[in-house]
Amino acid sequence: MSTTTFADTDKEETPVAKTEIVGPAPKAEVSTEVADTQAGVDNEDVNISHIQLLSKSSQFEPEGSEVGDICFDKEFSIASEGEPLKAIIVGTRKFWKENVPFGDTAPPRFANTLEEKLQIEATTEFKGTVPVCEVIVLIERPESLVDEDKVALAFLYEFGGKEYALVKYTVQKAQAVRENYGTINTVTNAGKTRGHDASKDFFLLRSKLKASGQYKWHQFVLSGTKEAAPEGAIKFAESLRG
């Protein structure tokens, strides 16, 4: 499995201040072959925006948005609950976070390997660790997004006559990691058994309502497709993997 390093890590999920990271800085992983970076372009100089799910407890509320919407940099909604976004996988990284309870002021520790994970679990005063996954994707502009000002802010790239945004999102806990990181690996490896490179196909990214007992929440969910992505978009994604 090849690795990709991006300097613009998700500051919301991985705070640096007062946080101990056990081991070296995390690296992104993607189950595809790696192409050379474009001449003269350093991966660290490519800006990657964030997408988030709007929840009742979110400390942001873009105008006209609803709970469950996928939002771009907390500024505006780009898709509603259940609406699929065509996505090309650029990179992923999986790591573990000390399971510090919500609201506790103690800074969590992070682990990049199973050995580091066990080290945290052997010394923590909390309930072990939780898995975390960051996913970097190129998403195609949805037909429902008709505001050209918003498109101009988010969807900067064009391939095959379609506009794309380069974004990242983060999920944590076992179920969410399985339905994102696990889906990417499963679809990619299944494709290899058929002699097919699934990394060149679109995935679908959705906001999905989840429930467990009395609790309900929205979560990012990925699914595979057999629809080929534009060649230009694939080459661009490969160029960002280092």
Phi and psi in degrees as a GROMACS rama.xvg file:
@    title "Ramachandran Plot"
@    xaxis  label "Phi"
@    yaxis  label "Psi"
@TYPE xy
-81.0464  164.517  SER-2
-124.307  152.276  THR-3
-131.937  137.428  THR-4
-114.88  128.863  THR-5
-121.83  131.86  PHE-6
-71.6059  -30.4758  ALA-7
-84.3032  75.1336  ASP-8
-76.6963  160.757  THR-9
-73.4683  103.024  ASP-10
-70.0723  -24.015  LYS-11
-68.8029  -41.7921  GLU-12
-93.0517  -19.4488  GLU-13
-129.631  69.6651  THR-14
-64.3291  145.297  PRO-15
-93.7216  -41.5457  VAL-16
-63.1934  132.166  ALA-17
55.9397  25.6902  LYS-18
-119.283  130.081  THR-19
-92.5453  126.888  GLU-20
-107.191  117.238  ILE-21
-82.4433  116.258  VAL-22
93.9865  -175.939  GLY-23
-70.0922  165.117  PRO-24
-58.3535  143.039  ALA-25
-61.7085  149.54  PRO-26
-119.553  149.089  LYS-27
-79.7715  149.752  ALA-28
-126.945  140.654  GLU-29
-145.398  136.99  VAL-30
-86.8766  56.9884  SER-31
-143.1  164.948  THR-32
-73.4359  154.681  GLU-33
-106.234  132.304  VAL-34
-99.083  160.543  ALA-35
-66.6321  146.093  ASP-36
-65.1857  145.642  THR-37
-57.0001  141.851  GLN-38
-58.3295  130.452  ALA-39
82.4232  -2.50463  GLY-40
-113.781  123.829  VAL-41
-98.1417  135.061  ASP-42
-53.9707  -32.802  ASN-43
-68.0162  -16.4745  GLU-44
-95.3206  4.98557  ASP-45
-98.3271  119.24  VAL-46
-76.5189  134.05  ASN-47
-122.554  117.748  ILE-48
-79.9006  171.713  SER-49
-112.49  147.72  HIS-50
-119.103  145.46  ILE-51
-135.735  160.241  GLN-52
-97.2338  132.109  LEU-53
-82.3258  124.352  LEU-54
-122.594  171.755  SER-55
-62.928  -26.6882  LYS-56
-96.1287  2.57649  SER-57
-62.4956  144.058  SER-58
-93.6372  24.7289  GLN-59
-144.821  150.968  PHE-60
-152.586  85.578  GLU-61
-58.7372  145.906  PRO-62
-59.55  131.114  GLU-63
80.9212  1.60955  GLY-64
-88.9002  163.307  SER-65
-131.02  157.493  GLU-66
-56.5752  132.725  VAL-67
98.5505  -9.9733  GLY-68
-68.6438  149.413  ASP-69
-89.3154  123.314  ILE-70
-112.69  148.061  CYS-71
-98.2217  115.927  PHE-72
49.1019  33.2023  ASP-73
63.8499  10.8048  LYS-74
-98.71  -39.041  GLU-75
-159.337  157.82  PHE-76
-81.176  140.538  SER-77
-117.676  -11.3134  ILE-78
-161.832  146.741  ALA-79
-93.4175  171.434  SER-80
-54.0182  128.813  GLU-81
84.6171  -13.5579  GLY-82
-75.3089  122.77  GLU-83
-78.5772  137.16  PRO-84
-109.683  128.91  LEU-85
-71.6008  127.713  LYS-86
-133.033  140.946  ALA-87
-111.278  124.915  ILE-88
-73.0113  124.736  ILE-89
-99.0442  -44.9303  VAL-90
-169.304  161.006  GLY-91
-140.247  160.222  THR-92
-147.682  139.973  ARG-93
-119.04  137.389  LYS-94
-151.589  -174.303  PHE-95
-128.48  147.845  TRP-96
-123.902  134.269  LYS-97
-57.5173  134.227  GLU-98
-81.6288  64.5958  ASN-99
-75.1257  128.06  VAL-100
-59.6875  149.02  PRO-101
-59.3582  132.016  PHE-102
93.8806  -15.522  GLY-103
-73.9932  140.882  ASP-104
-84.3319  -6.41638  THR-105
-68.9755  130.978  ALA-106
-73.8372  132.403  PRO-107
-74.8382  154.234  PRO-108
-98.0212  154.589  ARG-109
-122.831  144.991  PHE-110
-126.748  140.984  ALA-111
-105.042  -14.1707  ASN-112
-131.235  163.989  THR-113
-62.3264  -35.6168  LEU-114
-62.9246  -43.8053  GLU-115
-67.9942  -35.8274  GLU-116
-60.3716  -46.1186  LYS-117
-65.0351  -33.8489  LEU-118
-63.6683  -43.3494  GLN-119
-65.683  -44.5948  ILE-120
-65.602  -25.3115  GLU-121
-81.142  -15.2963  ALA-122
-121.768  -7.21259  THR-123
-77.681  151.173  THR-124
-92.0619  -3.57905  GLU-125
-103.262  -172.003  PHE-126
-85.8414  69.0778  LYS-127
66.7895  -138.26  GLY-128
-131.236  165.56  THR-129
-125.765  143.622  VAL-130
-74.9355  147.091  PRO-131
-132.079  143.817  VAL-132
-136.311  132.484  CYS-133
-109.016  134.241  GLU-134
-124.272  131.746  VAL-135
-110.404  127.594  ILE-136
-138.916  156.654  VAL-137
-98.6202  121.185  LEU-138
-111.358  137.082  ILE-139
-79.3626  141.353  GLU-140
-57.6544  124.692  ARG-141
-74.7454  149.393  PRO-142
-63.4699  -24.5547  GLU-143
-72.2907  -17.8317  SER-144
-88.7769  101.559  LEU-145
-108.736  -6.47061  VAL-146
-76.4042  108.278  ASP-147
-67.7577  -27.5351  GLU-148
-65.5409  -40.7489  ASP-149
-68.8111  -40.063  LYS-150
-59.7476  -42.5491  VAL-151
-64.1233  -29.5326  ALA-152
-78.4357  -36.7136  LEU-153
-105.238  -42.1732  ALA-154
-99.998  81.2287  PHE-155
-85.6147  -19.167  LEU-156
-106.348  153.393  TYR-157
-135.036  127.188  GLU-158
-139.902  133.021  PHE-159
57.8998  31.1136  GLY-160
79.3244  5.85107  GLY-161
-117.731  151.828  LYS-162
-96.9173  144.086  GLU-163
-133.989  151.304  TYR-164
-116.82  139.371  ALA-165
-97.8563  112.706  LEU-166
-139.349  168.497  VAL-167
-135.816  155.395  LYS-168
-145.759  161.792  TYR-169
-128.677  137.837  THR-170
-127.881  155.309  VAL-171
-143.568  159.999  GLN-172
84.6541  156.505  LYS-173
-57.8392  -47.3823  ALA-174
-63.5656  -46.0981  GLN-175
-65.3135  -39.6295  ALA-176
-65.1654  -41.8081  VAL-177
-60.0644  -40.7291  ARG-178
-83.0665  5.18211  GLU-179
-129.136  -72.3977  ASN-180
-60.8272  -44.7774  TYR-181
-63.9393  -39.1149  GLY-182
-63.7407  -44.1591  THR-183
-58.6634  -47.8396  ILE-184
-67.3516  -39.548  ASN-185
-65.6085  -47.8222  THR-186
-64.1008  -41.7061  VAL-187
-64.6098  -47.2365  THR-188
-68.8875  -35.843  ASN-189
-63.1494  -38.7177  ALA-190
-62.2743  -37.9415  GLY-191
-62.213  -33.4392  LYS-192
-67.3007  -20.0819  THR-193
-102.631  6.41926  ARG-194
72.5633  26.1765  GLY-195
-117.977  137.724  HIS-196
-92.2591  93.636  ASP-197
-68.8688  -13.6528  ALA-198
-67.3205  -14.1179  SER-199
-94.6958  5.30228  LYS-200
-103.377  160.18  ASP-201
-72.373  147.301  PHE-202
-106.272  163.493  PHE-203
-113.274  128.389  LEU-204
-111.085  128.836  LEU-205
-133.99  158.887  ARG-206
-95.937  123.021  SER-207
-124.733  135.691  LYS-208
-77.5976  126.506  LEU-209
-114.053  155.233  LYS-210
-145.027  143.699  ALA-211
-148.018  107.381  SER-212
63.7925  -126.521  GLY-213
-86.8153  -3.51862  GLN-214
-98.0123  140.678  TYR-215
-134.346  144.438  LYS-216
-157.922  164.497  TRP-217
-103.659  145.896  HIS-218
-141.87  145.306  GLN-219
-68.8214  136.087  PHE-220
-136.714  133.259  VAL-221
-107.336  148.012  LEU-222
-141.571  152.201  SER-223
-86.1872  161.35  GLY-224
-136.632  174.772  THR-225
-110.694  15.2393  LYS-226
-88.0219  123.1  GLU-227
-71.1084  136.825  ALA-228
-83.0488  159.441  ALA-229
-59.7309  141.314  PRO-230
-58.3273  -39.7232  GLU-231
-62.568  -38.7749  GLY-232
-68.2603  -39.2038  ALA-233
-62.5934  -44.8096  ILE-234
-64.2178  -37.8724  LYS-235
-65.9404  -43.695  PHE-236
-60.9554  -42.3135  ALA-237
-63.4134  -35.8932  GLU-238
-66.7848  -22.5333  SER-239
-85.5024  -9.77318  LEU-240
-88.751  126.518  ARG-241
